[in-house]
Structure formats: C-alpha cells, structure tokens
Amino acid sequence: MEEQTRNSEWSGMTLLICVPTYNEAENIMPFLDAVFQYAPAAASVLVIDDNSPDGTAAIVQRRIDEHGEKLHLLNRPEKQGLGVAYIAAFYWGIDRSYDAFLEIDADFSHDPAYIPQMFNELQTHDVVIGSRNIKGGSVSGWGPLRHIISKGGSLYAQCILGCPIKDLTGGFNMYRRQTLLRIGLDKIISKGYTFQIEAKYHAWRAGCRIIEIPILFTDRTRGASKMSKKIFIEGLLSVWKIRLSTADTQAARRTVEQAFKFGITGTLGTATNLALFFLCADIFSLPPVPVSIGCFLVTGTQNYFINHIWSFASVMRGAKLSVLRWLKYLASALAGLAVSLAVMYAVLNHWTLPYKVIAQAAGAIAGMFINFTVSKFIVFRSKNENI
C-alpha cells in the first residue's frame, strides 16, 4: 500500500539521480542498492566517474548489465571539478527529457531514504534542498573545526550574496528541469564545489520556489574525503567571483575601489598599532597585554573613522558616525583576528615552511579578507547598495 501511494504521488515525473564519483569502489555497490530501494519507479541513476583509479567505473558497468536502462555511466577522462560533472549530467538528462534531477554523494553522507520526501516536495517547488542548517537538520561525525568551517562557509556566502538559503554549500539538492533551464547552465562559472552555491543563488535570483528540508548529514565511514585546503580557499574566493559576475559594471568597480581603500586603511592601522605598542611597551615599559588591547581599540577606532568617511564614502554619504556601527566594526576586526590566528595555526600544522612568517602572512590576508567582507555587507552596508 505504501509503495502504491508513493508511485501515485510521483506519477508523471521522471527523475535522474546524478552521482559524481572518484575512488568510490568501497561505497558504490551498497550505495546503488540503497538508492534503488528508495527511488521512485520512474527514476534512473547516472554515475559520473572521473576515471577513478580504484575501478569505480568498472563496478558500475557490471551493475548496468543487471539494471539495464535504470542505470547509466558517464565516463570522463580526468577530474575536472564537481560543478563540471553535474553540468555534464544535467545536460545528459535534459537531452533525454528527464523532468527532475537529484544531486547526491556516493559516500552515504546523503541518506537515500530522504529521496521520497524530496521528490514529493518537488511537486510544489522548483528546488528542494536537503539542509543541515535549519531546525531539525544536523551533522554526525564531524569535529568542532569542521562544523565551524561548514556553517561559517554558508553564512559567509549568505552574507556576500544576500541570499536567505541556510545551507548554500550542501550537495543534496533536487531541481526541476525547467529550473535548470531557467538558471542557464551555460552561465555557471564555478568548476568545483562552489557550483552548489552558485546554482542555488541563481535559482533564488530567478524567483524559483525553494524549500529546505532538514536532513541528518553523516560523515563518510569508508573511503577518503574529497575536502581539502585548496577547496576551502577556492570557496572563499569563488563566492566573490559569483557575486561580481551578477553585478553591474559600476557596482563591481565600486567594490574593487572599496577593497583597495580598505587595504590602505588597514595598512595605516597596522602602522599606528606598531608605533603605539613600541612607544608604550618598549619606551615606557608598560605591560604588553593591556597595551596590546589599547592599541587594538585605538587603531580599530581610527580604521572605523577612515573607512566611514573614505573607503565606503559612496554608500555612507549622509550617514552619521554611530557607536553601534563602531562596535560592529570592532566585532568584525575581532572576527578577522580570529580567522587570522586560525589560518596561521592551520598552515603551521599542515605544512613545513622555510619561514614561519609565511604562515603569519597567510593568516593576515585571510583575516583582512573576512574583515572587509563583514565591513562591506554588515557594518557599512546601505539599504540601496546593489552589491
């Protein structure tokens, strides 16, 4: 009876379940079994393999003989990025007139048991997102740092893009065919993991009906994670590329100008900080910790003032200096400092460097990047600003 009800609800729509793989030989067999257990009768699976050296594609090919037209394999010569893989899969399915498309990982981090709920929601929505970041959603198997990176990444993207979707970075998503055509796959600039952010962002900008449903995301127990430091850094930069690609030329130029002025202001603040610290700690022998805190407050106030009247003058024109905005700026500076220390610590612990100052420089750049982002989109944001 349950199966009949499910098929009745899903009647009239064909679904293509898109599974990108690279070295998933340990997972692919049980994963495909689970997918076929929960998928509707009108669903097919397309595995997009990036020439996995562990023989993932060969395993899938053997299963094709069992499932026939229900299972397909798209072989690619090499790793070209997650975004490229999904776009290839979408075009493959569009050419064959599929009505709906599901993105899902083959490592069981996305539970196939959610497929029925997601597909039912797609009857009345254009995009369904399996979300870790809404009420009822959660993650199992991650340490504190991974939680911070994931939630911080989604919040960071939300802030820059002005997009209300809570789980922008998640990879468990279902789209209608017309939604993908409306987005314009040929306009997607992301090659890697930020494809997930960009596709959802374009769907939101296009006015699509989007719903997030809570899921339990479980970290993989077999095989190696594809997450890397390179992917993390790519994400920080790519979100800006996505935002600028949708901005008008004047707004993009204004952002570049603001960033340049913000950098000069930060450099002046650093010089002030060092001069004050030298004067108070070295010349007058005052305790270094209180001096350091005082230097932070002085230079933070200096930078806030200069940014208000110069770096962000185009959007702050007519706005008064305020204590609340000053406090927000100091908070953004502290956030930048925290990121700076975290990046420096990570670099020192994961690479052997000829000079430790390289790690300090990496942290400083990351910290300034975060500080500028928060300053632009929260502290000095105007209601009428386009970007």
C-alpha positions, -999 to 999 in steps of 0.1 A, spaced: 0 0 0 28 24 9 45 17 -24 13 23 -44 7 56 -26 43 67 -33 40 58 -70 7 77 -72 23 108 -57 52 106 -82 32 98 -113 40 118 -144 76 129 -134 108 112 -144 138 116 -121 175 114 -129 197 107 -98 231 122 -106 260 106 -87 295 120 -92 323 96 -82 360 94 -78 375 64 -60 342 52 -45 348 15 -51 341 7 -15 308 25 -14 293 23 -49 277 -12 -47 258 -7 -14 250 29 -23 233 19 -56 213 -8 -37 201 18 -13 192 44 -40 172 18 -60 154 8 -27 141 44 -22 139 58 -57 105 60 -75 97 36 -103 103 64 -129 138 71 -117 172 63 -133 207 67 -119 236 83 -138 270 78 -123 295 104 -135 330 90 -129 362 109 -132 384 80 -144 387 66 -108 420 46 -105 403 23 -80 379 9 -107 347 25 -96 335 28 -132 341 -9 -139 320 -19 -109 292 4 -122 295 -11 -156 289 -46 -143 258 -34 -125 244 -18 -157 240 -53 -171 217 -61 -141 196 -29 -141 196 -21 -178 180 13 -186 177 22 -149 215 27 -145 239 47 -167 275 56 -167 291 88 -179 329 83 -181 351 114 -180 388 113 -188 400 131 -157 390 151 -126 375 184 -140 356 195 -109 323 187 -92 305 216 -110 316 204 -144 305 169 -136 270 180 -125 265 202 -155 275 174 -178 250 152 -160 222 178 -163 228 183 -200 228 145 -204 194 143 -186 179 173 -204 187 158 -237 168 127 -227 138 147 -214 140 139 -177 117 161 -156 137 162 -123 173 159 -112 189 149 -79 224 157 -67 237 131 -42 271 119 -29 280 83 -32 296 81 3 263 78 23 267 113 37 234 119 20 209 92 30 189 79 1 160 74 25 153 112 20 146 108 -17 108 101 -14 103 132 8 124 154 -15 106 142 -46 72 148 -31 82 183 -22 93 189 -58 57 185 -69 50 220 -55 85 235 -55 113 242 -81 142 234 -58 144 211 -28 174 214 -5 185 187 20 196 212 47 219 207 76 214 242 89 177 245 96 157 234 126 158 196 126 189 193 105 222 181 119 256 166 112 271 134 126 308 125 127 324 160 125 347 177 149 343 213 160 366 228 134 347 211 105 314 224 120 328 259 121 341 257 85 308 244 71 284 267 89 308 296 86 310 289 48 273 290 44 270 321 65 298 338 46 282 330 12 248 342 26 264 375 36 281 382 4 253 371 -19 225 384 2 208 351 -2 185 337 25 191 300 18 206 285 50 226 256 35 241 271 4 271 248 4 253 215 8 253 190 -20 220 171 -15 196 190 -38 168 183 -63 159 206 -92 131 206 -118 142 205 -154 126 239 -161 146 254 -131 179 243 -146 169 258 -180 158 290 -162 191 292 -143 211 289 -175 237 262 -170 259 279 -197 263 309 -173 276 289 -144 313 299 -137 321 275 -109 341 244 -117 343 229 -83 323 227 -50 311 263 -52 288 251 -80 264 242 -52 263 278 -40 261 293 -75 233 271 -87 211 278 -57 219 315 -58 209 318 -95 177 298 -87 169 323 -59 176 353 -81 153 338 -108 125 337 -83 122 299 -81 101 283 -53 128 269 -30 123 248 1 148 234 26 140 202 44 160 190 75 184 161 70 210 143 91 243 145 73 266 117 82 304 119 76 317 91 54 329 60 72 346 44 42 369 59 15 388 92 16 371 127 20 374 149 -11 375 181 11 409 198 11 425 231 20 426 240 -17 388 236 -19 384 258 12 405 286 -2 387 283 -36 354 287 -18 365 320 -1 374 335 -34 348 320 -57 319 334 -38 332 368 -46 335 358 -83 299 346 -83 287 379 -67 307 401 -91 296 381 -121 259 391 -114 267 427 -105 265 456 -129 298 471 -140 295 502 -119 288 481 -87 317 458 -94 341 487 -99 328 503 -66 336 470 -47 371 469 -61 377 505 -52 363 499 -17 386 469 -12 416 489 -23 409 518 1 401 493 28 435 477 24 453 511 26 433 519 57 443 486 72 479 492 65 477 526 82 461 510 111 489 484 114 515 512 113 496 531 141 493 499 161 530 491 159 540 527 167 518 529 198 529 495 210 566 505 206 561 537 224 541 523 253 556 489 258 593 495 248 598 531 256 576 535 287 578 498 298 540 494 303 526 458 305 524 444 269 489 428 272 469 458 283 490 479 258 480 455 230 443 457 239 446 495 240 463 495 206 435 474 192 408 498 204 427 529 191 435 515 157 401 500 154 386 534 161 409 550 136 401 525 109 364 528 115 366 566 111 386 564 79 365 536 64 333 556 71 345 588 55 367 574 28 366 536 19 328 534 20 321 571 14 299 563 -17 274 544 5 279 562 38 272 597 23 248 614 47 251 587 74 264 598 108 292 581 128 275 559 153 285 539 184 266 509 172 284 508 138 317 514 156 310 484 178 301 463 148 334 473 132 354 463 162 335 429 162 344 425 125 380 432 134 379 406 161 364 381 137 392 389 112 418 384 140 402 350 149 403 338 113 439 351 110 450 331 140 432 300 128 447 302 94 482 308 108 478 278 131 465 256 103 493 265 80 520 259 106 505 225 115 500 212 79 530 225 60 567 226 66 577 262 59 612 277 55 599 307 75 571 310 100 563 345 88 547 329 57 520 314 79 516 348 96 512 365 62 486 339 51 466 345 83 468 383 79 455 381 44 426 358 54 418 380 83 417 411 62 395 393 37 370 384 63 372 419 79 364 435 46 335 411 38 318 418 72 325 455 69 310 458 34 279 437 39 271 444 76 289 474 91 289 499 62 260 484 41 235 508 26 199 497 20 202 510 -15 235 493 -24 234 468 -52 265 448 -41 
